[in-house]
Amino acid sequence: MVLLHSSLSSSSQWLDLVKLLKDHFFCINIDLLGYGDAPQVNDPNNYTLNTETQRITQIITAEIGDADFILVGHSFGGAVALLLAKQLAKLMGQRVSAMVLYEPVAFHLLGKGGEAYDEIMAVTGALQDKTATEAARVFVDYWNYTGFFDALPGKVQRSFAAKMDKVMLDFKGLIGQTYTLTNSTLTNSTLSNRTLPDCDLAHCKTFVIEGRTSRLSAKTLVRQIAAQLPDVEHLVFDGGHMAPVSQSKDVAQVMAGLILKVKS
C-alpha cells in the first residue's frame, strides 16, 4: 500500500491508517517533495507533477519491485495518485490494483468556466503577491474556515508559512496537467450520460470520498471523477476537506474498511 498526503502535511497524517493495516500490507508512506523529511524541489522553474511521480516511482520500485499495490491519496496527494496510476498502467500494465482517494484536487479536470473552476481560480489569484504568512492564511482558511489560521499556535503558523513556496508549486503542477479520464462517450441508451474511461484505468477499483462540508471545487471534482471512472464507488464522509488530518482516526476506519474489502 502506497500513501500520499495533502499539501502542507506529511506522511504522518496516515499513521492511524497504517496502524490499522500494517499487519495486512507492506506500507510505503511517502513524504512528498518539500514536506516532512523529503528534499526540496531542485528545479522550481521546471516543476510539474511528473517531478513527484518520477520520484515516487523510484521509491516504490526500490521497495517492492514491479509488484501491484493499493494507492491511497488525499487532496494534492490524491491528484498525484491519479496521475501516477495512469503513468504506471501505460508503462507496466495495471500495476495499481485499487485506489482510495479523499477529494483528489486534480483541478485541471474541472475545465475552464463554471462555479467550481472560478472558485479555485479565485483562491489561486488571492495567493499571489502576498507575504508567506498572508498566503498561508488564505490557503488554510479556504480548506477549513475563516479564522482557522489565526487560531493556530504561532509555531504552526510559521511552519505553514515556511512551506507556502511549495504550495504554490503544487498549484502550478495541478493546474498545468492536461490528461483526461475519458476518451469517448458510450452510446448505450442506459449509459448515455456515462463516459468510456481510458483503458489504463479501466480495471482499477477506485473509491472516491467526498467531505460533506467541503468546498465546491473539491466536491465537484469527486463527483466528476466518480462519473467518469468505470469501477468506482462514491462515498460521503461527515467532515470537510481536511478530515484525513483533523479526523484522522475516523477517516482511517473508513478507508481501512474499503481497503480490506478489496483485499478480500
C-alpha positions as CSV (number, residue, x, y, z in Angstrom):
1,M,0.0,0.0,0.0
2,V,1.4,3.4,-1.0
3,L,0.1,6.5,0.8
4,L,0.3,10.1,-0.5
5,H,-0.6,13.1,1.8
6,S,-2.0,16.6,1.2
7,S,-0.2,19.9,0.7
8,L,1.1,21.5,4.0
9,S,1.0,18.0,5.5
10,S,3.3,15.0,5.7
11,S,3.3,11.2,5.8
12,S,2.4,11.5,9.5
13,Q,-1.2,12.2,8.5
14,W,-1.6,8.5,7.6
15,L,-0.2,7.0,10.8
16,D,-3.6,6.0,12.1
17,L,-4.4,4.2,8.8
18,V,-1.0,2.5,8.7
19,K,-1.6,1.3,12.3
20,L,-4.8,-0.3,11.3
21,L,-3.4,-2.0,8.2
22,K,0.3,-2.7,8.9
23,D,-0.5,-6.4,9.7
24,H,-2.2,-6.8,6.3
25,F,0.0,-4.7,4.0
26,F,3.6,-3.6,3.5
27,C,3.0,0.2,3.8
28,I,5.1,2.7,1.8
29,N,4.2,6.1,3.4
30,I,5.9,8.8,1.4
31,D,6.7,12.4,2.2
32,L,6.1,14.4,-1.0
33,L,8.7,16.9,-2.0
34,G,9.1,19.9,0.3
35,Y,7.2,18.2,3.1
36,G,8.2,16.1,6.1
37,D,11.6,14.5,5.6
38,A,11.6,14.8,1.8
39,P,14.0,17.0,0.0
40,Q,13.0,20.4,-1.5
41,V,12.3,20.7,-5.2
42,N,15.6,21.0,-7.1
43,D,14.4,23.0,-10.1
44,P,11.3,25.0,-9.2
45,N,11.1,26.7,-12.6
46,N,10.6,23.3,-14.3
47,Y,8.4,21.7,-11.6
48,T,5.4,19.6,-12.7
49,L,3.6,16.7,-11.2
50,N,5.9,14.5,-13.1
51,T,8.6,15.7,-10.7
52,E,6.7,14.0,-7.9
53,T,5.6,10.8,-9.8
54,Q,9.1,10.1,-11.1
55,R,10.5,10.2,-7.5
56,I,7.6,8.2,-6.1
57,T,8.0,5.5,-8.8
58,Q,11.7,5.2,-7.9
59,I,10.8,4.7,-4.2
60,I,8.1,2.1,-4.9
61,T,10.4,0.2,-7.3
62,A,13.2,0.1,-4.7
63,E,10.8,-1.2,-2.1
64,I,8.6,-3.7,-3.9
65,G,9.9,-4.0,-7.5
66,D,7.1,-4.4,-10.0
67,A,4.5,-5.8,-7.6
68,D,1.0,-4.4,-7.7
69,F,-0.2,-2.1,-4.9
70,I,-3.1,-0.2,-3.5
71,L,-2.8,3.6,-3.8
72,V,-4.1,6.0,-1.1
73,G,-4.2,9.8,-1.6
74,H,-5.7,12.9,-0.1
75,S,-6.1,16.3,-1.8
76,F,-2.8,17.1,-3.6
77,G,-1.6,13.5,-2.9
78,G,-4.8,12.3,-4.4
79,A,-4.2,14.2,-7.6
80,V,-0.7,12.9,-7.7
81,A,-2.1,9.4,-7.2
82,L,-4.4,9.7,-10.2
83,L,-1.5,10.7,-12.5
84,L,0.8,8.0,-11.0
85,A,-1.8,5.3,-11.6
86,K,-2.2,6.3,-15.3
87,Q,1.6,6.5,-15.9
88,L,2.3,3.2,-14.3
89,A,-0.5,1.5,-16.2
90,K,0.8,2.7,-19.5
91,L,4.4,1.7,-18.7
92,M,3.9,-1.6,-16.9
93,G,0.3,-2.6,-17.2
94,Q,-2.4,-2.4,-14.5
95,R,0.1,-2.0,-11.6
96,V,-2.2,-0.1,-9.3
97,S,-4.8,-2.6,-8.2
98,A,-7.1,-0.2,-6.4
99,M,-7.2,3.5,-5.3
100,V,-8.8,5.1,-2.2
101,L,-8.9,8.9,-2.8
102,Y,-10.2,11.6,-0.5
103,E,-11.0,14.6,-2.5
104,P,-8.2,14.5,-5.1
105,V,-7.7,18.1,-6.3
106,A,-6.9,17.4,-9.9
107,F,-8.1,20.9,-10.7
108,H,-7.4,20.8,-14.5
109,L,-10.2,18.2,-14.8
110,L,-12.7,21.0,-14.0
111,G,-12.1,22.7,-17.3
112,K,-12.4,26.4,-17.7
113,G,-15.6,28.1,-16.6
114,G,-18.2,27.0,-14.1
115,E,-18.6,28.0,-10.5
116,A,-16.2,25.3,-9.1
117,Y,-13.4,26.4,-11.5
118,D,-13.9,30.1,-10.8
119,E,-13.8,29.4,-7.1
120,I,-10.4,27.7,-7.2
121,M,-9.0,30.2,-9.6
122,A,-10.1,33.0,-7.2
123,V,-8.2,31.3,-4.4
124,T,-5.1,30.9,-6.7
125,G,-5.3,34.6,-7.5
126,A,-5.6,35.5,-3.8
127,L,-2.4,33.8,-3.1
128,Q,-0.4,36.0,-5.4
129,D,1.7,38.9,-4.2
130,K,1.1,38.0,-0.6
131,T,3.6,37.6,2.2
132,A,4.2,33.9,3.2
133,T,2.0,34.4,6.3
134,E,-0.8,36.1,4.4
135,A,-0.8,33.4,1.7
136,A,-0.8,30.6,4.3
137,R,-3.9,32.3,5.9
138,V,-5.7,32.4,2.6
139,F,-4.9,28.8,1.8
140,V,-5.5,27.3,5.2
141,D,-8.8,29.2,5.8
142,Y,-10.1,28.1,2.3
143,W,-9.7,24.5,3.2
144,N,-11.0,24.9,6.7
145,Y,-12.9,28.0,7.6
146,T,-12.3,31.8,8.1
147,G,-10.3,32.4,11.2
148,F,-8.8,28.9,11.3
149,F,-5.3,30.0,10.6
150,D,-5.3,32.8,13.2
151,A,-6.5,30.3,15.8
152,L,-3.4,28.1,15.3
153,P,-0.4,28.3,17.6
154,G,2.3,30.7,16.3
155,K,4.7,27.9,15.8
156,V,2.3,26.1,13.5
157,Q,1.5,29.3,11.6
158,R,5.2,29.9,11.0
159,S,5.7,26.3,9.8
160,F,2.8,26.6,7.3
161,A,4.1,30.0,6.1
162,A,7.6,28.5,5.5
163,K,6.0,25.9,3.2
164,M,4.0,28.2,1.0
165,D,6.5,28.3,-1.8
166,K,5.9,24.6,-2.2
167,V,2.2,25.0,-2.0
168,M,2.4,27.5,-4.9
169,L,4.4,24.9,-6.9
170,D,1.7,22.3,-6.0
171,F,-1.0,24.6,-7.5
172,K,1.2,25.2,-10.6
173,G,1.6,21.4,-11.1
174,L,-2.1,20.7,-10.6
175,I,-3.3,23.3,-13.0
176,G,-0.6,22.5,-15.6
177,Q,-1.9,19.0,-16.1
178,T,-3.6,18.1,-19.4
179,Y,-4.6,14.4,-19.1
180,T,-8.2,13.4,-19.2
181,L,-10.0,10.4,-17.6
182,T,-12.2,9.7,-20.7
183,N,-11.8,9.2,-24.4
184,S,-15.2,8.7,-25.8
185,T,-18.9,8.6,-24.9
186,L,-20.9,5.4,-24.7
187,T,-23.9,5.2,-27.0
188,N,-25.9,2.7,-25.0
189,S,-29.2,4.4,-24.0
190,T,-28.9,3.3,-20.4
191,L,-25.4,4.8,-20.2
192,S,-25.8,7.8,-22.4
193,N,-24.5,10.1,-19.6
194,R,-21.5,8.0,-18.8
195,T,-18.2,8.1,-20.5
196,L,-15.8,5.4,-21.5
197,P,-12.6,5.6,-19.5
198,D,-9.1,5.4,-20.8
199,C,-8.1,1.8,-20.9
200,D,-5.2,2.4,-18.5
201,L,-7.6,2.9,-15.6
202,A,-10.4,0.6,-16.8
203,H,-9.6,-2.3,-14.3
204,C,-8.6,-0.2,-11.3
205,K,-11.1,-0.4,-8.5
206,T,-11.5,3.2,-7.1
207,F,-13.1,4.6,-4.1
208,V,-13.6,8.4,-4.1
209,I,-14.6,10.1,-0.9
210,E,-16.3,13.5,-0.6
211,G,-16.4,15.6,2.5
212,R,-20.0,16.6,3.3
213,T,-19.0,20.1,4.4
214,S,-16.1,20.6,1.9
215,R,-15.6,23.3,-0.7
216,L,-17.4,23.3,-4.1
217,S,-14.2,22.8,-6.0
218,A,-13.3,19.6,-4.2
219,K,-16.9,18.2,-4.1
220,T,-17.3,18.9,-7.9
221,L,-14.1,17.0,-8.7
222,V,-15.1,14.0,-6.6
223,R,-18.5,13.8,-8.4
224,Q,-16.9,14.3,-11.8
225,I,-14.3,11.5,-11.2
226,A,-17.0,9.2,-9.9
227,A,-19.0,9.8,-13.1
228,Q,-16.1,9.1,-15.4
229,L,-14.3,6.0,-14.0
230,P,-15.8,2.6,-14.6
231,D,-15.3,0.6,-11.4
232,V,-15.8,3.3,-8.8
233,E,-17.7,3.9,-5.5
234,H,-18.5,7.4,-4.4
235,L,-18.8,7.9,-0.6
236,V,-19.6,10.9,1.5
237,F,-17.8,11.4,4.8
238,D,-19.3,13.6,7.5
239,G,-16.5,16.2,7.6
240,G,-14.6,18.7,5.4
241,H,-11.6,18.6,3.1
242,M,-9.1,18.3,5.8
243,A,-10.8,15.4,7.6
244,P,-7.9,13.0,6.9
245,V,-5.9,15.3,9.2
246,S,-8.4,16.7,11.6
247,Q,-10.5,13.5,11.9
248,S,-7.7,11.1,11.1
249,K,-8.9,8.2,13.2
250,D,-12.4,8.3,11.8
251,V,-11.2,8.6,8.2
252,A,-8.7,5.8,8.8
253,Q,-11.5,3.5,10.0
254,V,-13.5,4.2,6.8
255,M,-10.5,3.8,4.5
256,A,-9.3,0.6,6.2
257,G,-12.7,-1.0,5.7
258,L,-12.6,-0.2,2.0
259,I,-9.1,-1.4,1.5
260,L,-9.7,-4.7,3.4
261,K,-12.8,-5.2,1.3
262,V,-10.7,-5.0,-1.8
263,K,-8.1,-7.4,-0.4
264,S,-10.8,-10.0,0.5
